Every structure is written in C-alpha cells, then in structure tokens.
C-alpha cells in the first residue's frame, strides 16, 4: 500500500497529550445557599494544555474571564461531546486552587476542526 502524498501529520501528537483532564456535569444545589454541586464525571482523557492565542482571548474577554487556558483533546466522537455547560478539571500542579484541590474551569468555546476531525480545541476560563 502506497503512502498518500496528501497526508499531513498532526501538529499535536501523542507526546503532547500528556496532561490528564476530566469533564464534569454540575446541577443546582438543593439548599438555600447559591451555587452548583458536582453531579457526575462525564469523561476523562489526556490533553495538550497551552496559553490562549489572541483570537482565544477575544472570546474570553466577552465572558468577563479573569484567567484562561486552551486545551486540545482527541475527538471522542459519539462517546462524549463537550459543550459550554460542562466543567473541566486540569490535573496539573500548575492549575491548583490550593494545596489539595485543582481549579475547575468553565468551557467557554468548543472548536472542532472541520479539516481534521482527530482533535477538538476547547477554550477554558475561570471567572472568579
């Protein structure tokens, strides 16, 4: 079998997908106190984590975000599709709230790549 001359390697390979991330679904709390409580973990995968580009910051500025990050994950296809209703936990010591808890990030935007369906770019932000 011959190699396709139009084949292009991914810029993000398995070596860059080295940070564990988990996607969660939240529901409103039952008590009188405002806030949401974790409902369940929806998906866990490895991701490439990097600083947002200028185009990503344009989206983050519209949502009044104080801190942002961009991740790439392999497209899980029908198993799970991230939306802006999900919460993401990046399991890296750089993204710790305090000594024993990771930050939880809001999904600001999900950008599937129409030319290469192997990866999904997700822009994450923290508002407080």
Buried (B, 14 or more C-beta within 10 A) or exposed (E): EEEEEEEEEEEBEEEBBEBBBBBBBBEEEEEEEEEEEEEEEBBEBBBBBBEBEEEBBEBBEEBEBEBBBBBBBBBEEEEBBBEEEBBBBBEBEEBEEEEEEBBBBBBBBBBEEEEEEEBBBBBBBBEE
